[in-house]
Amino acid sequence: MLLVRSPLRITLGGGGTDLESYSKQYGGFCISATINRYSYIGINHSFYDGIILKYSDIENVKIAEEISHPIFREALKWIGLKTPQIEIISIGDVPSNGSGMGSSGAFSVALLKALHDYKNIPLSSEEIANIACVINMDKLGKIQGKQDEYASALGGINCLVFNKDGSVDHKHLKITHDTMIDLEENLMLFYTGVNHNTEEILSYQDKNSNEEDMISNLHEVKQVGYDAKSFLEHGNTKAFADLLNVQWRLKEDRMLIKNSFLEELHYGSLEHGAIGSKLIGSGAGGFLMVYTENKNKLRQYMKSIGLEELRFSFDFEGCKRMV
């Protein structure tokens, strides 16, 4: 049995500027941090011919081309198992759709790492991330950026630069140990229970990528990413927390449809101890990230309205083989 895990991520600033319709014109930037919540892939040799897949569904096929799940299909086609006798299991720590934590990218990275290890093909973290992007963006035609795959493959708290030529540069965010502990102590995640279609949201942003308002919005988002970098590297976590509210506004301005429950949740959190809050990911649902110095008050409020907390710490290992 071969087991690989790949971490999910939270975006601290600049999220959305990795979308290619923006980054290939202006260049993108974000700060992405991986957490100790994971997508897991297990692979086992089977005594029977064919491919057995177990995820939210079960598939049993003879060849990769017959697989219904698109990422499984393209990844297995990419690796080129000529006479497959393989069983693959996928499980995750958060809902697979609409969490806002890059679960699809983490799944893709874990799957590709597992398949290449299964065939004894060594690859760097950057190579795995790039192949995952090729599969999701080029092979499957998904409208997305490259943040999720690179964040999950690399691990840690990274500044990701999305260049106009499509390449990605990365550097660790230079923060002190005390600042990192501050973030782990005061950032909280709550599952809103609101499902959303990430591709629909990003498609709307992509279709309007040449509109002046959208470009202006994403320019401001990118600047927020740079501001977050500066604040965190100087240990000013309260100023960073204020930026979460700026990111909330900017994300809300990009939304196709507003959600009154999420708005009440955002402003309600500010009335119950939060300094700043924003939705993780493309928006319109998933997890709410909140910075607070009064965790008990906020936790009681969230519990009173039925929201579940997801406790976490940062992951600095990235995608790795466990067994």
N, C-alpha and C positions, 0 to 999 in steps of 0.2 A: 504494500500500500504506500503510495506517494501522496503527501499532503502539503499543499501550499496555501499560504494566507497572504492577502493583500489588503492594506489598510484603506479605510474610507477617509475622506478629507473634509475640512471646513475651510472656507475662504475668509480670510481676515481683511482683505481689501482688494479692489480691482477686478472682482469677478464679473465676467461677461465680455471683457476686452480681448479674451482669447478666441472669440468667435471669428472665423476666417474672413467673413465679409468686412469686419473691422480691422483685424490685426494685419491683414495683407495690404491694407491701405495706409494705416497709421502706426502699426506696431502696438502690441498689447503688453500689459503688465499686471501681475497679481501676486498677492502673498497667500500661499496655500499651506495649510498645516494638516498633517495626517494624525489620526487619533487611534486609540486602541479598540476600535471596532472594525471588523474585518469581513471580507468576502473569502470563503474557503473553497478550494477545489481539491477533491480527492480522486486519484486515478489508481485503478487496479487492473492487472492483467486478467483477462477472462479466458476460460477454457473453451468458449464457444465463439464461432466466427461472428463478426459483426460489432456494432457499437451500441452499448447500453448507456443511456443518459438518464440521470435522476436529478431533477430540479423541482420546480413547482408542478411539473408534468413528468411523465416517463416516456422515453422513446427507445425503441429497439429496432435498429435499421442495419442494413448490410454494408452500406457505403456512406461516406460523408455527404454526398450530394442529396441523399434522401432525408437528411435531418431538417426538421421544421424550424428549430431555434436558430435564428440567423447568425449569432455570434459563434455558437458551437459549430455550426456548419462551416463558416468561413475559416475559423481557426483550425479545424481538422483538415480542411482542404489545403490550408497553408502548410501545415506540418507534413502532409503527404504520407499517411499511413497506408501502405499498399495492401496489406492483408490484416486489417484491424481485428484484434481480439482484445477489446478494451471496454472498461466500465468507468464512467466518470460521474462523480457526485458533486453537486453545488449546493452550498448553504451560505447564509449570510446573517449578520447580526442586526440588520435593519431591513425594513421593507425594500424589496428589490426595485420597485417603481416609485418615482416621485419623492424620494427621501431628501433630495437636494445635496447629498453627500458624495456624489460621484460613484454610486454603487455599480453602475454599468461599466464605467471605466475600470474600477477595481476588479470586477468580475473578469473583464477581458484580460487584464494584466495577469491575474492569478492563473487563468486558464492557459495563457501562452507560456508563462513560466513553467507550469506543471507539464505541459506537452513537450517543451524543449528539454526539460530535465528527464522526462520519460524516455526521450530518444538520445539522451546524453549529449545534447548540443548546448555548450555554454554560451550565454549571452549576457551582456551588461544590462544594467537597469535601463539605461537610455535606449538600447536596442529593443528591449521588450516594450517600452513605452511607445517607441516609434512604430513598431509592427502593429500594436493595438490600435494606434491612430489610423494607420493605413487600412486596417480591416473595418473599423467603424466609419471612417469618413470616406475613404475611396471605394472600398468594396461594397459597403452597405449604403453609402450615400447619406449618412446621418448628418444633419446640420448641428454642429457642435464645435467646440474648441478642443485644445489639447491639454488643458489644465488637469483633468481628472486622471488621465493615464500617466502623465509624468509625475504628478503628486504621489499617486499610489505606488508607482514603481520605485521612486526615490526615497520616500519617507522623510520625516522631519518637518521643519518649518522653513519653507523655501520661498525665495523671490524668483518668480518665473517670468522670463522675458520672451514674448512671442514675436519673432522677427517677421518682417515683411516677406522674406523668402520662404516662410513656413517652418524655419528651424526654431528650436527652443533652447534658450540659455537658462541656467539655473545656478543660484548661489544660496547658501544658508543665510537666513536672516540673522544678523549679528546682534543677538540680545543676551543680556546677562541671565545667569541662573535664577536670580531673584525675580526678574521680569517674567521668565517662563513659569515660575511657580505662581506668581500673581495671576497670570492668565488661567492656569489650571484651577486655581482656587476660586476665581471670580466669574469665569465664563460658565454658563449653564446651557444645556440643550433640552428642549421640550418638543415632543412630537405633537403637532397640531391636529393630526388625524385627517387633514385635508389632502386628498389626492390631487395630483395635477399632472398634466401631460407636458413634460419638459420639451419634447420635440416641437409641439405646437407653439409653445412660448418662444423658443429659439427661432422657429420658422418665421414668426411674426417679426421678431427683431431683425432677422436676416433679410426679409422682404422689404423692410423699411430702412435698410442700412445706409441708403444714400439720402435719406431725409435729413434735413438740417437739424431738427429737434433730436433725432436719434443719435446723430454724430456728436452733437453738443453734449448730450447726456453721457455718452460713453467716454468722451474726453474728460468729463468731470469725474466719472467713475475711475478712470486711470489715475487722475490726480489724487483721488482719495487713496488709491493704492500706495502711491508715493508718500503721501502724508502719513498713512498708517505705518509705513516702513520707518520714517523718521521718528515718529512718536515712540514706537516700540523700541527702536535702537537707543533712544535716549531715556527709556524707562518711564515714559509718561503714559501710563495705561488709562488714566481717566480721560485724557484727550483722545486716545484711541477709542474708548467707549463712546464718546460723543460722536465719533465718525460712524458708528453703527447706525445711528439715527439718520445721518446723511445718506448712508447706503440704502436704508429703508425707503427714503423719499425717492431717490434716483431709480431704485428698482420698481417702485410703485408707478412711477411715471412711464416706465417701459411696458407695463402690463397691459395686455389686451382687455382684460376684464378685472374689475376691482372686486375684492371680497370683504364684506363688512365685518365678518367674524374675525378675520385676520387683522383688520384695522383695530377692532376693539381689543384684540389680544395684545397688539403692539403697545397701544396707549395704556391699556390696563397694566401691563408689566411696568411701565414707567411710573405709574401711580402706586406701585407696590414694591418699590425698592430698586428697580432697574435704573441704571444710568443710560444704557443704550441697548437697543435690540434690533435685529434684522432677521429676515428669512435666509436660510442657507440655500445655495443653488440658484436656479433660474427664477424662483419665486412662485407665488400663488399656492403654496402649501408646503408639505414636508416638515422640516424641523425649524424651530425658532431658536436663534442663538441670542443669549442675553448676558450682558455684563452687569454684575451687581456686587455690592459690598454688604448686602443684607440678604443672604441666601435663604434664611429661614422664613422671612416674610414673603419673599417671592415664591418659595416652594409651597407655602401654605395657600397662596393665591392660585397658583397653577393647579394644585390638587383640588381646590374647591370648584374649579371649572372642568375638572376631569382630564387634565393633561398629564401625561406620563413623562417623567424626567429620564434622560439618558445620561448617566454619569460617565465621565471619560477622563483620560489623560492623554498626553501626546505620544505618538509612536515615532521612533527614530530609526527603525530598522527597514521600513519599506517592504516591498514584496520579498518573501523569503520562503524557503522550503523548510517545513517543520519535521517531516519524517522522510 
